[in-house]
């Protein structure tokens, strides 16, 4: 076992004990000497353990005294409520709000808490640029020729290899490449459903999914969703006879950041299989776990090809490359036809570049650093929200992913808050964007994929300060 692996293992173990409350805020941690004796490691390796914990904002160092669990107030903030959407409801599409918020995408003059995408400052831009140049040189015709309809062979092979990490055991022939995650979902929905079908989704749900399913004229049932464990299975059981398709983000969904336990995934896979209802599994955040191990996907428990697994590098590596994929299960022929009709082929150069980035180990190296940054950011956001946001604030506890869900007092209107903040150069995502029903008016989503700094902390303070004023309250 390498020393690097060992120090990560020890750090993850201590981090887990801190987060579970074994070590309380202010508790002194084992000394460097004790750590060396307990694990049979050298002092340099032990010091790396504490450096890792400091990078995650979990410990403070006191000179001549040792390492202590950081005093944080986030434990005092409760979790957001479990969502309770109505089963039968009129649809109120927040189209105007969505257009207003997403029109800010790409604006460098704003702090974009509103867009769930990694900042370029956290991405390996120089290495990606080099891979694009290499792909241009190595491909026949410099990448100007069409790919196979099924997609780049190298990329499909790398996706299949990485699937072993979550129990997928896929082969390159099991994968179809796409132009990003949303195109993957689009192909699936057009291939296996039709206008008028009913689809079950989480609530709150990613706005892009809401827009997509309504544009295809699906009827939508929003499911009760717990901020830690995801969709409530009993809620799905109640509507199982009324739905034709289910679409979920089991691993670190946006906006909540929750992760469905394996036993829940197994039960949902079994339930949908018994009723012959396909599940489209959106796994774009699965690689952004904060713990020691990547969570399994629902696809890992699929024995009948009923689960369609979709993912991409849009949230982990390069949003603008638009590289995604599908493991279509028994729906391969239908989805291949959709790709042929609507895209013919995928972009050759970027798929080859991403495939080589994965193959050479650069992707995994980037992910390790990126995950540490996101987990540290999450802790810093929680601390800032605890300090600056008004009394009664509730926050999710993301276990991975790029976003955090904040629930304010029920009298606060986060659309009004958005209007005030945008004038100060800050963009947030009001909660109303995440539902087709009249709910979440007092909630907002924050992206944690921005570089942490004192300036960012001050921006969060501005959000909290304005949320405390009468200007954002509903006077009803």
C-alpha positions, -999 to +999 in steps of 0.1 A: +000+000+000+015+033-010+020+061+016-001+084-005-030+060-004-025+054+033-026+090+043-058+095+023-073+065+039-065+078+074-076+113+066-110+100+052-115+079+084-109+109+107-131+131+085-159+106+088-155+105+126-156+143+127-187+145+105-205+118+124-199+135+158-174+111+172-151+141+175-169+172+186-161+208+176-132+219+198-120+183+205-083+177+203-074+151+177-047+124+181-012+139+179+013+133+151+032+109+174+000+090+183-010+087+147+024+074+138+023+048+165-013+037+158-009+033+121+028+025+117+035+055+096+062+082+095+058+117+108+057+132+073+028+109+063+010+118+096+015+155+088+000+149+054-031+135+071-036+168+090-029+189+059-057+170+041-081+177+070-071+213+070-077+215+033-113+202+040-117+230+067-123+203+093-095+211+117-076+241+132-039+241+141-028+255+175+009+261+177+026+240+204-008+224+212-019+202+183-049+198+160-085+205+170-118+200+153-129+233+139-156+250+158-185+254+134-221+264+139-237+245+110-250+218+133-274+243+147-291+248+113-318+223+106-324+205+073-349+217+048-383+202+049-391+170+029-409+183-002-447+176-004-458+182-039-494+175-048-500+144-068-525+160-092-517+196-099-518+223-126-485+230-141-470+264-137-439+265-158-415+291-145-403+299-181-398+336-176-378+331-144-357+304-161-349+326-191-340+355-168-316+334-146-300+314-174-294+346-195-267+354-170-247+323-180-212+333-193-213+368-178-180+376-162-194+407-145-215+386-121-209+361-093-228+332-107-241+313-077-270+305-100-253+282-125-245+246-115-213+243-133-176+243-123-157+275-126-129+275-152-105+284-124-110+249-110-105+230-143-073+217-159-075+241-189-039+238-201-040+200-200-073+200-219-060+223-245-030+200-251-054+170-255-074+188-281-042+195-301-031+159-297-065+147-309-063+170-339-029+155-349-038+119-343-072+116-359-077+109-396-085+142-413-078+161-381-112+151-367-132+164-396-148+131-405-180+116-390-177+092-361-196+060-359-232+067-350-227+049-317-198+072-310-160+074-305-147+039-297-120+051-273-144+072-253-169+043-250-141+020-239-130+045-212-166+050-199-170+012-197-137+008-178-148+035-153-182+019-148-164-009-129-160+017-101-197+017-094-206-018-103-217-012-138-196-038-156-203-023-190-186-029-223-179-004-250-207-019-270-231-010-242-224+028-246-238+054-270-220+088-269-240+121-270-235+158-272-237+163-234-260+151-206-291+170-217-289+155-252-286+121-236-318+127-216-335+140-247-327+110-269-340+087-241-372+105-236-380+107-273-370+071-278-391+054-251-420+077-246-445+099-264-465+130-259-491+125-232-471+100-212-467+106-175-432+109-160-422+108-123-394+131-112-379+144-080-391+176-063-373+199-063-359+190-097-332+203-121-349+231-142-334+217-174-353+185-169-385+204-162-381+223-194-373+192-214-402+170-203-427+198-207-414+206-242-420+170-252-456+173-238-452+148-210-475+150-180-454+154-148-458+139-113-434+154-088-423+130-060-417+138-023-380+141-018-359+139+014-329+163+016-306+135+026-319+102+011-337+115-020-370+103-034-393+087-008-402+052-020-437+053-005-444+084-026-433+065-057-454+035-048-485+057-045-483+068-081-468+037-097-499+028-116-502+063-130-467+067-145-451+055-178-415+066-171-393+076-141-364+100-143-342+104-113-308+118-102-300+093-074-264+105-067-261+141-054-290+155-073-294+192-079-304+212-060-304+192-028-271+173-031-287+142-016-276+106-023-300+077-023-289+048-001-281+015-019-310-003-004-334+024-017-318+021-052-323-016-052-360-013-041-367+014-067-351-008-095-371-038-084-404-018-081-401-002-115-390-035-131-421-053-117-443-027-133-423-026-165-415+011-161-382+023-175-359+044-153-337+071-168-309+076-144-290+109-147-256+104-131-238+136-140-227+142-104-218+107-094-180+113-096-182+143-073-186+124-040-172+138-008-167+105+009-141+078+004-160+058-022-180+065-053-217+056-047-232+029-068-258+037-095-292+022-099-278+006-131-256-016-109-287-034-097-303-037-131-306-073-144-332-067-171-319-038-190-347-016-177-324+012-164-310+037-189-279+053-174-268+088-186-238+109-177-213+134-191-182+155-182-202+187-182-202+189-144-168+174-138-144+186-165-156+207-194-191+220-196-185+236-231-172+204-247-207+188-246-195+153-242-220+128-227-231+091-230-259+066-225-259+030-214-293+023-230-299-013-217-327-030-237-336+003-254-304+005-275-320+002-309-346+029-302-320+054-288-295+047-316-323+056-341-330+089-322-293+098-323-291+090-361-322+112-367-313+141-345-275+142-345-261+117-370-228+117-352-210+133-322-182+158-323-151+139-331-122+159-317-136+166-282-147+130-277-112+117-286-096+144-264-118+134-234-111+097-240-073+103-239-076+125-209-093+096-190-070+070-204-038+087-193-050+091-157-054+129-159-091+128-153-089+108-121-061+131-108-082+161-116-113+146-099-093+139-067-083+175-064-117+188-075-136+168-050-114+181-022-120+216-033-158+211-035-159+195+000-139+224+014-162+249-004-192+231+010-179+235+046-170+272+040-205+279+025-221+263+055-200+283+079-208+316+061-246+308+059-246+300+096-229+333+104-247+357+079-281+343+070-312+352+090-326+332+119-347+303+108-325+294+078-323+257+069-296+242+047-291+208+029-260+187+037-246+179+003-228+146+002-213+155-031-221+174-063-220+211-071-250+227-052-265+235-019-302+241-011-312+269+013-346+273+028-354+307+043-384+319+064-416+311+046-424+348+043-393+355+021-396+356-017-364+346-033-374+360-067-375+394-050-342+386-035-328+377-069-340+411-083-321+430-055-289+409-057-286+411-095-282+448-091-252+441-069-236+418-093-248+385-077-269+359-094-288+332-074-312+305-085-346+311-068-363+280-056-394+284-078-373+274-108-371+238-095-408+229-097-438+231-119-459+236-089-464+267-067-437+258-041-402+267-030-408+304-031-387+308+000-358+286-012-327+291-033-299+271-048-262+280-045-234+266-067-204+256-047-182+251-077-166+286-075-131+293-061-133+302-024-120+336-014-127+364+011-146+381-017-169+351-022-175+350+015-185+387+014-209+379-015-226+353+007-228+379+035-246+402+010-271+375+002-278+369+039-280+407+047-306+413+019-325+382+029-329+398+064-347+429+050-383+436+045-378+442+008-378+405+001-408+396+022-443+387+010-468+411+025-498+389+023 
